[in-house]
């Protein structure tokens, strides 16, 4: 059985990246919600959480896990 690579990655590698990105996103969200942060720390937590939301949505789109017509750009 031939495994098709997507942009140099197999589906399994991309699925693994998705799991890791989701876990990291949850850690940043937890850090933001459950700690008293300085303005700088707050900005870093929100920036990383928001960026990872985009990574997760793009990986889900690439793996065909988003609904019909749903775009990672929205």
C-alpha positions as CSV (number, residue, x, y, z in Angstrom):
1,X,0.0,0.0,0.0
2,X,1.4,3.4,-1.0
3,X,1.1,6.2,1.5
4,X,0.4,9.5,-0.1
5,X,2.4,12.4,1.3
6,X,0.8,15.8,1.7
7,X,3.4,18.6,1.4
8,X,6.1,16.1,2.4
9,X,4.1,14.7,5.4
10,X,2.0,11.6,5.6
11,X,-1.5,11.7,6.9
12,X,-0.3,10.0,10.1
13,X,2.4,12.6,10.6
14,X,-0.2,15.4,10.1
15,X,-2.7,13.7,12.5
16,X,0.1,13.5,15.1
17,X,0.9,17.2,14.5
18,X,-2.8,18.0,15.0
19,X,-2.9,16.2,18.4
20,X,0.2,18.0,19.5
21,X,-1.1,21.4,18.4
22,X,-4.4,20.8,20.2
23,X,-2.7,19.8,23.4
24,X,-0.4,22.9,23.2
25,X,-3.3,25.1,22.5
26,X,-5.1,23.8,25.6
27,X,-2.0,24.4,27.7
28,X,-1.8,28.1,26.6
29,X,-5.6,28.6,27.1
30,X,-5.3,27.1,30.6
31,X,-2.2,29.3,31.4
32,X,-4.2,32.4,30.3
33,X,-7.4,31.5,32.2
34,X,-5.9,30.2,35.4
35,X,-3.0,32.6,36.1
36,X,-2.6,36.2,37.1
37,X,-0.5,37.5,34.3
38,X,1.4,40.7,33.5
39,X,0.4,42.6,30.3
40,X,3.4,41.1,28.5
41,X,2.6,37.5,29.7
42,X,-1.1,38.0,28.8
43,X,-0.2,39.1,25.3
44,X,2.1,36.2,24.8
45,X,-0.5,33.7,26.0
46,X,-3.3,35.1,23.8
47,X,-0.9,35.3,20.8
48,X,0.2,31.7,21.1
49,X,-3.3,30.4,21.8
50,X,-4.7,32.3,18.8
51,X,-1.9,31.1,16.5
52,X,-2.4,27.5,17.5
53,X,-6.2,27.8,16.8
54,X,-5.2,28.6,13.3
55,X,-2.8,25.7,13.1
56,X,-5.4,23.3,14.4
57,X,-8.0,24.5,11.9
58,X,-5.6,24.3,9.0
59,X,-4.5,20.8,9.9
60,X,-8.2,19.7,10.3
61,X,-8.9,21.2,6.9
62,X,-5.9,19.5,5.3
63,X,-7.0,16.2,6.8
64,X,-10.6,16.7,5.6
65,X,-12.0,17.0,9.1
66,X,-13.9,20.3,8.5
67,X,-17.5,20.4,7.3
68,X,-18.4,21.0,3.7
69,X,-17.7,24.5,2.6
70,X,-15.9,25.4,5.9
71,X,-12.6,27.2,5.3
72,X,-9.6,27.5,7.5
73,X,-9.5,31.2,6.6
74,X,-12.7,32.0,8.4
